[in-house]
Amino acid sequence: MNYNAIMRIPRFYCPDISSDVLEIHDQKIIHHLIKVLRARQGQCVVLFDGNGKTFECEIKEIEKNKIKLDLLDSHTSKKKNIITFNFFLPILKRESLISVASKLAELGVDKISLYLPDKVDQSMAKKDFNKLTEKITEALVLACSQSGNNFIPELKFFNNLKEAIDAKDGRIVMLDTLPEATSLTAYNPLQNERNVSIVTGCESGYSDAERKLFKKDDVYYLRTNILRAETAPVTILPMLKLIYKDI
């Protein structure tokens, strides 16, 4: 489905949808369709399950607690990514963190691993991270719904960077500002590479202990101005996708 079609037809995330059970039971979706979009019988909607399956449907019947649908078409997408990208994202201020995670989902990141940095902003240090993770999950769903991405990124939370790095997949690319770091222009993909883990820091940068977690060859910098914590992730991901011819 092309971009114009995606933007014209309402699109919703329904993880339990299948061709056998074409009904919407999620009350938030039902409310949005009825009260916001003023949906009527015969209107088209697109549902996706977050794992590649998409269902183009027509509203058959609207009830108080469910909407029945007729299937028009369905297809299963395969991930086009050559590389699986796992992004290690520090806990930032709430709105910045939600915004960055949303943009990474639009760009097609596969996994987001949130970690609590040593130099975390104190306004976030005592937050309920379960609730924060729920908010970010909602933002990821919305970003994928609006961008046409049929795959919801996997989201995990780690108590510190070391814990996150221990669960890494494949090669590590750490973005830093140190002069001894290697320019990203010198980055070369490895043969038969499948997984890349990207790490960026928080507003106050990395601690010495966090920097010691990485080998010298893992550390890269961008030959540009010093990027803010919310700018760096959405800059380096498309650059690496371009290097891997994955964009």
N, C-alpha and C positions, 0 to 999 in steps of 0.2 A: 504494500500500500504506500502511495507516495505521500509527500509532506502535506500537500493541500488537502488530500483526503483525510489524513490523520487529524488535521486541525479542524476540519468541517464536521466530522462525526465524533460524538462524545466517546471517550475511551476510558475504561476503568479496569483496575486491578482486582481480579477475583481468583484467588489461589485455588479454590475448590471447584471451579467451573469445569465442566466436561461436556462432551457432545451428548452424553446420556442424561445429564441433569442440567437443562438450560433454564435456570431460574436464578434470580438475584435475591438474596436474603439479607445482605448487608444493609442495615438501616441508614447508614450515612450515604451510600450510593443511591438508595431509594429516595431519600429526602432530596438529594441534589438533583436527581432526574425529575422528580415531580414538582418540587417547590422552586428550584432555581432555573432549571432548563425548560420547565413546563412540558415535559415529554408526554407524548400521546401514543395511542395504539398506532402501529405502523411505522414509527420512527426507528431509524437504524442506530445501533450502538455497537461498539467494539469492546470486547472483553479479552484480557490476557491473564495468564496464570503466573507470570514471573519466571517461568522456566522455558519459554520459547513458544508455547502454544497460544494461538490467537483465534478468537471466534467472532465473526461478523454476523450480527443478529438483528432481528426486527422484533420490536415489542409486540407481543401477542395479547397480553392481558395485564392490567395493573391492579393489584390488590393492596390492601393496607400494609401487609407484612412481607409481600414478595411481588416480584415482577416476572411473569412468564415470557419466554422468548421463543422465536422460531429461528432456526439456524439457516443462514444464507450461504456462508462459506467458512472454512476453517483451514488453517495451515500451521505447520510446525517449523519454526525457524531454527537454524543451526548457528551457533556462535561463529561470527566471521573472524574473530580475533585469531591472529597467528600466535600471539603471546597472551598468557593470562597475567594480568596486572593486579597486584595486591598493594594497596596504598596504606602505609602506616601514617595515620593522621593524628597529630597531637590534639588534646582537648584544648580548644580555643574558647573565647567568649561565645556564649550560646548562639547568637544570631549569625556570627561569622562562621561558626562550625557547621550550622545547618546549611548556610549558603554554599560553603565549599563542598560539602558532601553531595548536595544537589547537583552542582556543576560537574563533579567527578562522575556522577551517575549518567548525566547527559553525554559526557565524553566517552562513556563505555567502559569504565573501570569494572573489574570483576569482583574484587573484594575490597572492603575498607576495614582496616584494623585500627580502632581508636585506642590511643594509649595516653596515660596520665603522665605528662612530662615532669621532670624534676623542678623546672621553673614555671610551673603552671600559674596562671593568673589567680590570685587569691580569691577573687570573686567566684571562681569555679571550683576551688579546692574541696569544698564541702557539699557540693551539689549531689543530688540523687542521680547517679549515673544510669540507673535502670530507666528512670523517667526520661532522661536526656536521650538515651538510646532509642526509646519508643518514638520520641519526636523526630529523631533523625530518620528512623525507619519510615515514618509517614512522609517525610520530605523526599526520601529516595523513591517511594512509590509514586508520588506526585510528579517528580522529575521524569521518571520512566514513562508515566502515562502521557505526559505532554510532549516528550521528545521522540516517542515511537520506539524506545528501547524495550524489547520484550523480555529482558533478563534483569531482575532485581539484584543489585550487588549484595553479596553476602556481607553481613555486618557483625563484627565482634568487638568486645571491649577488653583491654588489658590494663592491669594496675600500674604498669611501668613499661618503659621501652624494652628493657631486657626480656621481660616476659613475652612481649610481642615478637621480638627478634627470634626468640627460641622457637616460635611457631611459623617462621618465615617459609616461603616457597621460593626455591631457586636463588638466583642472583640478587644481590642487594645493591641498590643505588641510593646513596645518602646525599642529599643536597645540603651544602654548607657554604659558609662565607669565608672560610679560612684561606689565606693566600697559598698554602701548600696543597690545597685540593686541586684535582685535575679538572681542566675545562671540559664541559660536557661535549664540546665539539670533537674531543678525542675519544669519545665513547664508541666502542665497537661491539656489535652483537656477537655472541658466541654461536658456534655451529650447533644446530639442532636444539637451540634454546627454546624452552616452553614457558617458563615462569620467571617473572621479574618482580621483586619487592622494592617499592619506592618509599623513602623516608624523608619527611620534612620536619622542621622544628617549630616550636611555639613562638609567641611574640618576643620572649626574652632570650631565645636561642637555646642551644643545647648546654647541658652541664658537662663538666670534665668527665664525670663518670659515664655519661651517655656517649660521649665521643670515643671513649676507650672501647666501646662495644664493637667498633668498626675497624676493619683493616684499611690501610692507606688507599688501596686500590678500589675501595668501595665509595670513596668520598669524591664528590664532584661539585663544581660551582658553575654558575651561569655568568657569562661576560656581559653583565648588564648592571643596572642599579640594584641595590639591595632590595629584594622583594619582601613585601609584608607576608606574614604567616598565612593569610588567606589568599594571597596572590600566587605564591610559589607552587602550590599543588596543581592549580589549573594551568600553570605555565609549563611545568616539566612533563606532565602526563602526555599532552599532545606532541611535545617535542620527541619523547621516547617512542610514541606510536609512529611518528614520521620516520625516525631512525630505523625502526623495525618494519617499515612499509606496511603498517597496520592501521592506516587512516585513509 
